[in-house]
Amino acid sequence: MNKLNTKYIFLISMVSAMGGLLFGYDWVVIGGAKPFYEKFFDIANSPNLQGWAMGCALIGCLLGAITSGVFSDRFGRKKLLIFSALLFTLSAIGTGASNEFTPFIFYRVLGGIGIGLASNLSPMYIAEVSPASMRGKFVSLNQLTIVIGILLAQIANWQIAEPVALNATDAEILASWNGQTGWRWMFWAETIPAGLFFLLMFFVPESPRWLAKNGNENKVLAILGRVGGSVYAQSEYKNIRASLKSEKGKVNFKDLYAPGMKKILLIGIVLAAFQQWCGINVIFNYAEEIFSAAGYGVSDILFNIVVTGSVNLVFTFVAIYTVDKLGRRALMIIGAGGLAGIYALMGAAYYFQITGWPLLLLVVIGIACYAMSLAPVTWVVLSEIFPNRIRGAAMAVATVSLWLASFLLTYSFPLLNKTFGASGTFWLYGIICVAGLTFIYKKLPETKGKTLEEIEKGIVN
């Protein structure tokens, strides 16, 4: 039997995973720009408009996820990933060039559509080209590029922003280079990776499983042959055909409610929502509020954000190393349980007004726990559990759930923080983590080491 061509799999997976890098950058860059564009658009004293500025892109994410579900099974994964790259580019240029709040919102929504497409299609594409024995590692590359994108945005924000005095007034920040121009360059910097993603996507093949579903046998065998040789190609193609044999015709979203599908769709929807409502992402989006409450100034906050991003990156490598060893279910349980305990301590720290490095340490530990578990493994599970024929539609439903949960999380944080304070808000996230842990323990099966077709037989049947 031919050896697997891991170099080729890695290259095409990394190109596809650039969608994750742009997802991470676009999603987090706004957090560093927040102290400046809020002064520019005069929304610093309006929690509703603050939440809308942060959360509007997530409306685009929902639209992108729905679009991917409608069109990915019709036109394939590759074309829509190219389209997402174009949207990222337009959004980066337009957001930075906006002089009024409404165009700013429009371009943020446009970028959100790109995120919605990429977040659905990048892990799906990688899962469909990767051999079962190493699929977890390769799909985790998507999460790795997400956290690299997050870290790049954090570093860009930190380096672009000029130092801000600890006691600077809103008027002084507005009149500064940061308040007038600096925040624009934070968004414009995204055009470089977005343009690169757009160009490189033309050189990767289409998903072999999508091609098989559409009867392109020669192309399927050619791509699978490059992945693992002729024997591997014939074996994999046989498995794919067997899973598609009784599934003819167009995909209908009603098919998601066929016998055996409701259970697995529910798992996907709940896990996707829980990945957001476990609460860690408010640290990336609302770092200013969280670290301000811990006693830090604007310049220190931007540096602390880089620290959290670096930890996020390091512990994603832990996930890549362990996901095919410990398994998906074990890591999800560790993540949910660990965050529940960390939030209990964070809530207590805020309640007793403990500031400075102890709170920063808890934040860093929480991000480490999330980065090695719920962040990457959720995407691995979602890319695996749905049957071949409806994977695009089912993945879209799960991704819609994720982005709807993300919007509610992002929009609600300023309101929860104002109502319950930081302590009550993080205790609430801890309760949600306990509920998520219970669901994972009872409902999530283990999928490590199984082909996509074996997973389909085990879960659906």
N, C-alpha and C positions, 0 to 999 in steps of 0.2 A: 504493500500500500504506500502511495506517495506521502511524503511529509507535508504537514500543513505549512502553507506559505505565510508565516506570521508577519513578515515584513510587509507584504502586500495588504493583508487584513488590517494591519496597524495604520498604514498610510491612508487607505480609503476611509477607515473609521475616524481618523483624526481630521480629515477634510470635512466629513459630515459633522463631526463634533465641534467644528468651528461655529456651527449654529448655537451650540451651548456656550461658547466663549462670548458671542455677541449677546446672547440671552443674559449672561452674568453681568457683562459690562453695562448694557442698556438698563438693566433692572436696578443696578446699584449706583450708577454714576449720579443719579438725581439726589442721592443722600448727601454727597459731598457738596453739590451745588446748592442744596436747600438753604443754608444760611444766607446765601447771596441773592438767588432769584426771588425768594420771598420778600426781600426788601425791595428789589427792583419792581416787582408787580404789586407791591403794597398789600400783601396777604398775610403778613407775619402775625397779625392779631386775630385772624379768622380761622378757627379750627376746622370749619367745614371746607373752606377753600384750600387750606393746607392738606387736608385729607384727599380732596379732589385732585390736586396737583400731583400728589404721590400715587394715588390710586387709579387715575384715568387710564394709564397705560395698560392696566389690568383688564379694562373693558376691551381694549384692543386684543389682549391675550385671549379673551373669550371668543372674540370674532375670528381670530386666527385659528384657534383650536377647532371651532365649528367648520371653518373653511377647509381645514385639513381633513376633517372627517368626511366632508361631502366630496372632495376632489382627489384625495390621495389614492383611493382605491380605483378612481377613474383614470387619472393622468399619471400616477406613479409618484414615488417619493422624491426623485431627483428634481423634477421640474419645479415642484413647490418649494424645495429648499433653495433653489436658485432665485425664485420669486421672493422668498423671505430675506435673502441677502440684499436684494434691491431695496426692499422696504427699510431695512436697517440703515442703509446708506442715505436714503432720502430723509429719514427721521433724524439722523445725526446732524445733517446739514440744516434742516429746517428748524429744529428745536433751538440750536445755537443762534440762529439768525432772527429769532422771534423778538419783536419789540412790544408785543401786546400779549395778554394772558390767553386769549382765545386761540391764536395760531400756535402758541406754546402747547396748549392742550391737544390741538389737532395732531401735531407732529409726534407728541408723546403717544397718542393712540395709534398712530401709524406704526411706530416702533413696536408697540404692544402687539399688533397683528403679526409682525415679524417674529416676536418672541413666541406667540401662540403656535405659529407654524413650526418653528425650529424645535420648541420644547416637545412637541408631539412627534415630529418626523425624524429628528436626529437619532434618538435612542431606538426608535422602531427600525430605521434603516440599518443601524449597526447590529441589532439583534438578528436581522434577516440575512446578514452576510457572514455572521460569526459562527464557527463550530460550537456545538453544545459544551464541550469541555472547557472552553475559555470564553464563553459568551458573557459571563458575569464581569470578567475583567475588562473586556472590550466595551461593553455598554457603560461600565463605570468611567471609561474615558470621557464620556459625555459630561458626567458630573465633574470630572477633573477639569475639563475646559471651562465649565461654568464657573468653578471657583478661581481658575486662572483669570477669567474675564472679570470676576468680582475684584480680585486683587489688583489687576491692571487699572480698573476704574478707581480703586482706592488710592493707588500710587499716583495716578494721573491727577486726581483731585488734590492730593497732598502737595504734589510738586508744582502744580499750576497756581494754586492759591498762594498769595503773598501772606506773610505773617500778620495775624490780627491781634491787636492789644486786648488783654483780658477784660478791660473795662470799656471797650469800644462801644459807642452808642449805635443805634440803628441808622441814624443819619450819617455817621462816619463810615459805616460799612457800605451803605448805599452809594456814597460819593467816591469810594475807593475803586481801584482797578478791579478788585474782586467783584464788587457790586455791579460794575458796568460791563466788564469785558471778560474777566477771568472765568466766570461760570459758563460762558459761551464756549470757551476752548475745551472745557471738560466734556461737552457733548461733541464738539467737532472732532476730537481725537479719535472717536469711534469710526470715522470714515475709513481709516487705514485698514483695520481688520475686516470691516464690512466689504470693502472693495476686493480684498484678497480672497475672502470666502466666495464672493460672486464669481471670480475668475476660476478658482480651483474646482468648483463644483462641476464645471463643464468636463472635467477630466476623470470623474469617477463613474463607474457603471451604475445602471439602475439596479434596484433590489432584485435578486434572482427569484425570490418567492413571489413578488408582484409580476414579474415576467412569466413565471410558470402559470400563474392564475390566468394570464392573458394569452397562453398558448405559444410562447416564444421559446421552444425547446432548445434550439441551437444556441441562442444567447445565454440561456440558463446554464447549459452544460459548459459553455466557454467560461463564464464567470466562476462557476463552482470549480472548474478545472484549474483556474488560476489560484483559487483559494486552497485546494487540497489535492489536486491531481485528478486523473480520469476515474480511478476507482471510487474516490470520495464523491466526485461529481455524480456518477451514476447512482450511488447509494443514496445520496441526499435527494436527488431528483425523484427517485422512486418513493421516498418517504413523503416528499411534498405532494406528488401526484396522488398518493393514497389518501392524504388528508383533504385533498380538493375533489376527490373522485365523485362524491355524492353532493357536491356543492356547486351547482351550475347557476348561471344567471347573474343578474345584477345584485349588488349588495343593497339591502333595504334596512333602514334603521329599525324596522319592526323585527328583523331577524335577531336583534339583540335580546328580544324577549321570548325567543324560542325556548323549548324545554332544555334545561341544563345551563342556559346562558344567564338567567337572572342572578343566580348565586355568584357567578364569577364577575358579572358586571357590578354587583353590589360591593364585592371586595375591592375592585378597582376604584370605584367612586369614593369609598370610605378612606382607603389608603392615600389616594391623591389629595383629598381634603385635609386629612390628618397631617400630611407632610407640611402643609402651610399652618394649620391651626395648632401645631405643636409650639408655635410662637417665636422660634428663633429668628425668623426673617424680619421681625420688627427691629432687631438690633442693627441689621444692615440698613434698613430704610429710615429708622428714627434714631440713629446713633447720637444726634445732637441732643435730643431730649433725654435719652438714657444716660449719657455721660455727663450732661449738664447737671442732672440730678445727683450724680456721683461727685460733683465738685470740679469738673474739668472745664477749661476755656475752649474756644473754637479751634485754635491751632493745635492744642493737645488732643482734642477730639479727633481731628483729621489724622494725627499720628496713631492714636489708639485704634482707629478704624483699620489702618494698615496692619497693625499687630493682629487684630482679629482675622483679617483676610489671610495673613500668612499662616496662622494656626489652621484656618479652614483648608488651605491648600495642603499642608503637611498631613493632616489626618484624613484627607481624601485618599492619599496613598495607602493609608492603613486599610481603608475600605477596599481598595483595588486588590490588595494583597490577601484579604481575608474573605471576600465575598464568595469565592469558589472553594474555600476551605471550611469556614464555619457555617456557611449557608446564609440564605436571605432571611429566613424566619428568625434565626438566632440574633442576627445583627439588628433587626427591627425591634425585637424585644429589649435588647440592651439599650438601644437608643431611646425608646419610649420611657422605660423605667429610669434611665439615667437622667433624662431631662426633668422628669417629675420631681426627683430629689433635688436637682440643682435649682429649679424654680422655687421650691420651698425655702431654700437658703437665700436666694436672691430676694424673695419677698420679705423675708425676715431682715435682711440687711437694709433694705429701703425703709422698712417699718421702724427699725431702731436707729435710722439715720447714720448708718455706717458708710463712709465715703472713701474715695481714693482707691488704692491698689487692691484691697480685699474684694471690692465689687468688680473691678476690672478682671481679677483672677477668676471669679465665678462666671463672668461673661465668656472668658476665654475657654474655660472648661466646658461650658454649655455648647459653644460652637464646635469644639473638638468632638464632643459626643455626637452632635448632629452630623458633622462632616463624615464620620466613620460609620454612620448607620442610616438614619432616615433620609438624608439628602440624596445619596447616590442609590441606595438599595431600593427605594420606592420606584425610581425610574427603571431599574433592572426588572423588578417584579411586573410593572405595568407593560414593559416591552415583551414579556414572556407569556403571560397568562391567557391572552386572548387567542382564539382560533385563527388560523391563517386567513381564511376568506373574509372575515369581518374585522381583522385586526385594525385596519385604518379607522373604521367607524367606531369601534369599541374604545380604541385609544383616544379618539377625539372626545368621547363622552367623559372618560376619566380625566382628560386634560381640561375639559370645560369645568369639571368639578374642582380641579386643582386651582384654576385661575379665578373661579368664583369665590372659593375659600380665601385665596390670596387677596382679592379685592376687599372682601369683608374684613379680613385681618388688618390690611393696610389702612383702610378708611376708618375703621373703628378704634384704632389704637389711640389717636389723640383724644377721642371722646371718652374711652375707658380710662385713660390716664388722668383726664380731668375729673372724672366721676369717682374713681376708686383709688387714685394715686398709683404710683409705680408698684407698691407692695401688693395691693389688691389685684392689679392687672396680671402680675406674674404668678400669683397664687391661682388665679383663674386658669392660666395656661397650664399650670401644674395639674389641675383637676382634669383638663382635657387630655393631657398625656396619660393619666391613669386610665381614662376611658379608652384611649387608643391602644394602650398596652393590653387591656382586656380583650378587645376585638381581635388584635393580631394573634394573641395566644389561642383564642377559640376558633378563628376562621381561616387563618392564612396557612396553606400547605407549603411544604418545602419544594423548591423547583431546581436546586443546584444539580448540575451534571446530567440533566435530561434534555433531549431534543425538544424543539418547539412542538413537534407532532406528538411526542410522548406526554408532554405537559397537557396538551389538548385532550388526549384520551383520558388521562387521569383525573382532570378537573371537570370537564364537561360531561363525560360519561359516568 
